[in-house]
Amino acid sequence: MTTDTLTALDAHALSDAIHRRTVSCREVMTAYLARIAWLNPQHTAIVAQAPDDTLLAQADACDAELAAGHSRGWLHGQPAAIKDTGQATGFATSFGSPLLARQSAREDSIYVARMKAAGALVIGKTNMSEFGLGSHSYNRLYGTTRNAWDRTVTAGGSSGGAAVALALRLLPVADGSDFMGSLRNPAGWNHVYGLRPSQGRVPSWPRPDLFVSQLGIDGPMARTVRDLARLLETQAGYDARTPLALGDAPGTPMVPPPQAWGSGLAGKRIAWLGDLGGHLAVEPGILPLCESALARMAEAGAVVEPATLDTDLDAVWNAWLAWRCALVAPMIGQALQLPGAREQIKPEALWEYERAQGLQLNDFMRAAQVRSAFYTRLATLLEHYDALALPVAQAWPFDANLHWPKTVAGRAMDTYHRWMECTLYATFAGLPAISLPAGFSPDGRLPMGIQLIGRPRGDAALLALAAGYEARVHDLLARRPPEAS
């Protein structure tokens, strides 16, 4: 197979080719390294890459194991790059900050260890926003990740490097993490799939806190629903080191059954929340594009209805801010103890830290009560619907030289992340949410996604809906970034 043919395969097909031994792991690694050398310098998706000779030696070892009749798993010999929030031995975990550039991982994150056990070969890290804050992947250490479809605009974030690496076919699958849409926004802006799993589905360890810090979680990205589900199967499953992990065994099936691609949407009820009755500022063209995606779902038998959350969204936003600041501040506070740190930390991170200094325990507990009531409201609504639909972002990908959009649809943004408010609802309720490719801007240039929020612990059911949608949009998914076609 040619380099282009190999890297065009999805991870499922690539796994089959490797295990049939129609292609060697060395050939796969060589093809991906060539493509990375070609495209990555212009996009800065993969960073801290290991030396080629080291990676080729690892691929040779995988070939020798297959020749001896041993497979590590479905990812045997496939390259992977871990988002720079994840611990991967042999690589620094910098969170995109020069202050942490030499912070080498002492052990693998659980999901990384599971990907390695399934055969993945870690080749480096993927770029992200500094400390994972903001939906724009730029930092002082590695620079700016640029959109796979247009290098002049942002890739989104904070898992921007992962999404771009997928879209450009620099990786077969990718991992990311999601606090405020970080698996969903960059997926939507790069025309791939991103899944924020249910809270506790993918155990997060090691971490300083294992009981409260549950808003930021790890999960999969992929170019197909099958790959997305298989990677989730690999990452997910109970681990006793994480007290709030869900009890499912590792490897619990998540791949939809074959019939889901034909009837996964038939009879399913989807609530279209739109801009939440004008609460969300949304740039022109985004809502109609999402509605066109919903129309395709309706063609496949889904029942799509407008709906509202019928709750105090301002109270939810303020409660969210309290939780976010409380969880972000300790990381920034620890970094601030390093020499010269304040001058090297971006203003948005300092804003989170400083805002948290006035937060009292009673403030946090009141916010926790708002969060609990909000979860109950969404869970009740999802008794009547199989999924809630929202745009995956409120703005089109913006100029890569901007830090964040100060206005959206003529409305001033009062924080650096207000324009991503649409993503906080799944996070705050701990519900699974998936970003599906919805289409492109009116000029055909920039991608956008639609997110579906699923029922509590309903990851597998949400993936089945996505499979039904995927089967209806082959024409849409066939599009490739113009630079890398």
N, C-alpha and C positions, 0 to 999 in steps of 0.2 A: 504494500500500500504506500501511496505517496504521503508526504507530510501533511498536506491539506486534507487528504482522505482520513488519515488517522485522527487528527484533531477535530474533524467534523463529527466524529462518532459521539453519541451520548455515552455516558459512563456505563450504562447497562450493555449496550452493544460492544463497547470496548472490552468490558469484562468477558463477554462471550468470546471475542476474538483472541484475547490473551489465553483463556483457558482451553480453547481449541488449538492453540499454538499456531494459528495462522499469522500471528504477529508476535514478535518478542517484546519483552519488557524494555530491553535496550532500545529497540526501534521506537517504542512509544515515548520513552524519555527523550530520545534524540529529537523526535518530531516536536515535542512540546518545548524543549529548550531552544530549538531553532525559531519557533514562533514567538517565544518570549523575547529572544534577542531582537527580533524584527519589530515587534509592536510595543513592548513594554516601555522602552525609553521615551516614547511619546505620550504615554498614559500614566505611568507610575502606579500600576496596579499591584505588582509584586515587588516586595522590598526584602532586604536582608537575605538574598538568595545564596544558597550553599554553592560551592564550586562545582562546575560541571563534572569534573572527573570523579568527585565523591558521589554524585547522584548517579552517574553511569555505573559505577561499581555497585551501588545498591541495586540498580536494575539488573545487573548481571547476576547478583545473588538470588534475586527473585526468579530469574530464568533457570538457574541451577536447581532451585527448589521445585519448580514445575517439572523439570526433566526427571527429577527423582520421585515425582508423583505427589508432591505436597503443595497445597494451595493455602495461603494465609486467609483468604476470604474473597469476597466479590470485588474488593478494591485492589487485589493483588497486583503490585507493580505500577499502579496509577499514581501520577504526581498529585500532591495536595499542597496548598499553602495556607497556613493558619492565620486567621485574623489576629492582629497584633495585641488584642486583649487576651488571647488564649496562651496558656503555658505549653511550650513545646521544647523539650530538652534539646540542647545544642543551639538554641536561638534565644536572643534577648526578647523580653516582653516589655516593650518601651511605651506602649499606649500612645505612640506618636509623639513622645516628648524627649527632647535631648537630655533632660534631667534623668531619664530612666534608660538611656541608650545602652548602658552596660549591665542592666539588670537581667542576668541570665536565668533561664528557667531551671529550677532544681528538679522538677518533676512535671509530668504531663498533666494537663487538665483531663478530667475523666473522659470527656467526649473526644479529645485528641488521642488519648490512649486507645480508645475503642476504634477510632479510624485507623490507627496504626495496626491494631490487632486484626483488622479486616483487610490489611495489605497495603494501605496507602503509604506512599513514600513522601515525607515532608521535605519540600524543596526550599521553603522560605516562609515569609509572612506576607499578609496582604495589608495594604495601607489603609488608613482610617483617619478620622478627625482626631485632633489632639484630646486625649483623655476620653475619647468616645463621645464628646459633646458637640452637638450640632449636626445637621444633616448635610454636611459638606466636608469631604475628606481631604483636608489640607492640614499640614503641620510643619513645624520648623525643622524637624529631623529629616523627613523624606520628601517634602514638597507636596504638590497638589495632584490628586488623582483626577484625571480628565475623562469625561464621558466617552463611552465606547462609540457613540453615534456622532458626536461632535466635540472635538477637543477644546472648543472655546467655552464650553459650559461645564457645570459641576456634574460629578457622578452620583451625587447624593452621599449619604452617610448614616451612621458612621462606617458601615460595611461597604464603602464605595469601592475599595480595591477588589474585594471579593466579587462584586457584581460585574465590574469591568473585566476582570480576568475570565469570568464565565462567558460574557457576551463576545469577547474577542477570541475565545477558545484557547486561552492560555492555561486553563485547567478544565478537567472533565466535570467536577462538582466543586462546591466551595462551602465553607462554614462561615458563620457570622454571629453576631450577637445583636440583641434588640432591646433597647430601653424605651426609646420613643420613635419607633419605626425604623430602626437601623438595619433590619433584615428586609423590610418592606419597601421603604422609600427608594433605596438604590436599586433594588430589583425592578421596581416599576419604571425607574428612569433609565434602565439599561436593557429592558425587554427580556427579562428572565423571571423565574419564579423565586420567591422568598417566603419562608414560613416561620412565623413566630409561634413556637409550640406552646401548649398549655403550661402554665406555671407548674414547675416540678417535673415536667416530662423529661427534659435533658438535665441531669444533675450537674450543678455548678460547684466545682471543687478543684483546687484549693481556693478558699476565700477567707478574708478576715472574719466575716460574719456569715453564719449559716442559717439564721432564723428570720431576720428582717429584710435583708437585701434580696428581694425576690422580683424586683421590677425589671432588672436587666438579666436576660437569659440567653443561652446559646441555641443555635438551630441551623438548619440547612438552607442552601441555595442551589439551584440547578436550572438546566435548560429544559427539562421535561418533568412532568409530574411523577413518572415512575422513579427517576433518579432522585427527586426530592424526597419521595417516600422511603426509598431504600437507604438514603443517607440518614434520615430521621430514625429508621429502625436501628442503624448502627450506633447513633449517638445516644439514643434514649434508653431508659431502663433503670430500675432501682439500684441505688448504691447506699450502703449503710452509713457512709461518711457524710451523707447529706440528709439531714433529718426530715426535710419537707419534700423529698423526692416522691413521685408517684410510685405505687407499688408494682407496676408492670415489670416483668422480667426483661432483661436486655434481649433485643432481637424480636420483641413482640411484633407481629405483622402489621405493617402500615400501608403496604402497596395495595391499591384498590383492586378488586377482582376484575377479570377481563370485561365483564358486562358493564362495568362502571363507565368505560369509554363510550358505550352506546346509550346507556340509560341512567347514568349517574345523576342527571338533573331532573329526570322525569318525575313530576309530581312534587318536587321540592319547592318549599316556600321561601322566598328571599325578600327581605325587607330592604327597600332602597331608602337610605337616610339622607342622601344628597348633601346639601350644605347645612343640614339641621335647622331648617326653617330660617335661613339667613344668619345663623349664629357664626358659621365659618365663612371667612373671606376666601373666595375661590376664584382663581383667574379664569377669564373667558375661555371657553372651549373644553375645559376639563370635565364638567358635568355632562355635557352632551356626549362626549367620548365614552364616559363610563356608562351612560344610558345605552349607547350602541352595543357595548359589551353585554349589558343586561338583556338587550333584545335578542342577542344570540343565545343566551341562556333560556329565554322564553321560547325560542324556536326549538330548543331541545327538550321542552316540556316543563320547564320551571314556571312557577307562578310568582311573578314579580309584582310587589305592591309597595306604594309609598308608605312610609311610617315615620314616627317621631320617637325620640327617647323619653319625652314627657318627664323631664327632670331638670333641676336647676344646674345648667351647664356651667354657669359662672362659679357656683360653689364647687363643682367638680374640678374646674381648672385651678382654683385656689388651693384645694386639697391636694391636687397633683403637685403644685409648686412646692408645698410643704414637704411632701414625701421626697420629691426629686432632690431638693436642696439638702435635706437631711441625709440622703444616701450618697450624694456626690461629694459633699463637704469633707468627709474624713479622708478620701483619697487626695483631694487637693491640699488639705491641711498637712498631710504627711509629706507631700512634695514640697510644700512651702518651707519645710525645715531644712532643705538642702541649700547650700550657698548660692546666692544670686538667683534664687528660684523665681521670685515675684516678677522679675524682668523677663523671664522666659516662659511664663504661663499666660495663655491668651486671656483677654478681658472677660470673655463669657464664663470661663472657668472660675475666675476670681469673683465674678458676680454671684455665682452659685455659692461659693464658699462664704462670702461676706453676708449674703442674705440669710444663710443658715445660722449665723452667730446670734441672731436675735430670736431664734426659734426656741420655744419652751416646750416641755413635755406635754402640757395641756393642749398646746397648739397641734402637736403631732397626733395626739389621741383624738382630738376633734376631727382632724383630717382623716384618721383611720375610720371613724364612724361614717363620715361622708363616703369614703371608699366602700365600706361594707354595704351601705344603702344602695350605692350605684351598682355594685355587683348584683345585688338582689333584683334591681330593676332590669338589668340586662338578662339575667337568668330567667326571669319571668317572661320577658319579651321572647326569648328563645324557646319557650315552651310552645309558642305559636308559629315560630319561623325556624327554618333549618340554618339560616345564616342571615347576618346583617351586612349590608353593602355600603361602603363609603369610598370616595376617592382615596388613593394611597398617598397623595400629596395635594396641597392646596395651590401650588404654583408649578409652572413648567420649570425644567432645569434652567438655572440662571447663570449669568456670567461667572466663570470660574475665578475671576479676580475679585469678586465680591465675597464677603464673609457670610452674609445672609441677607435676604430681601427685607428692606426696611418698610416697604409697602406691598400689599397684595390686593389686587382689584381695587386700588384707590384707598384702601384702609391701612392706616399705620399699624405696624406690628410693635407691640409694647415690650416684647422680649425677643431674644435671638431665636427662640424656638416656637413662638406662637403660630407661625405659618405651618407647623406640623401638628397642630392640635388634633387633627383628624386621626392620628395614630395612637393617641394616648388612651383611648377608650378600651381597646383590647388589652393593653398593658395593665391599666389600672384594675381591670376586672379579672386579670389572670387567665383570659380566654385565648384560645388559639386563633390566629389570623393569618391569612395567606394573601400574598400579592400576586395577581394574575396580570399578564400583559394585556392591556386594553386596546392599544393602538397608538396613533401618532398625532402630533399637533396638526392643525389645519394645513400647514405648509409641508407636511409629511416628513419633517426633519427630526423631531424630538419624541421619544417614547413617553408613555404614561401608563400607570397601572391602576387597577381597581382592587380593593381589598375586601375579602369576605371574612367576617368574624363568626366563628363557630360556637357551638354549644360547649358548656363546661366539659373538659376532657374529651372533646369531640374531634380530635386531630384526624383520626382515620376517616370519619364521615366527611370532614372538610376536604380531605384529599380526594375522596370519591366525587365530590362536587367539582373539584378542579379537573379531574379526569374527564368528566362529562363536558366541561367547557373546552378543554384542550382538543377534544375530538371535533369541535365545531369551528375551530379557528386555525386550521392548517395553513390557510393562505396567509394569515397574519404572522404565524410563527415562522414561516419560511423566510421572512425578511432577515437580512444580515446587515451588520454595520458596514457602511460603504467603504471604509478604509481597509477592512479586513475580509471582504467578500472573496 
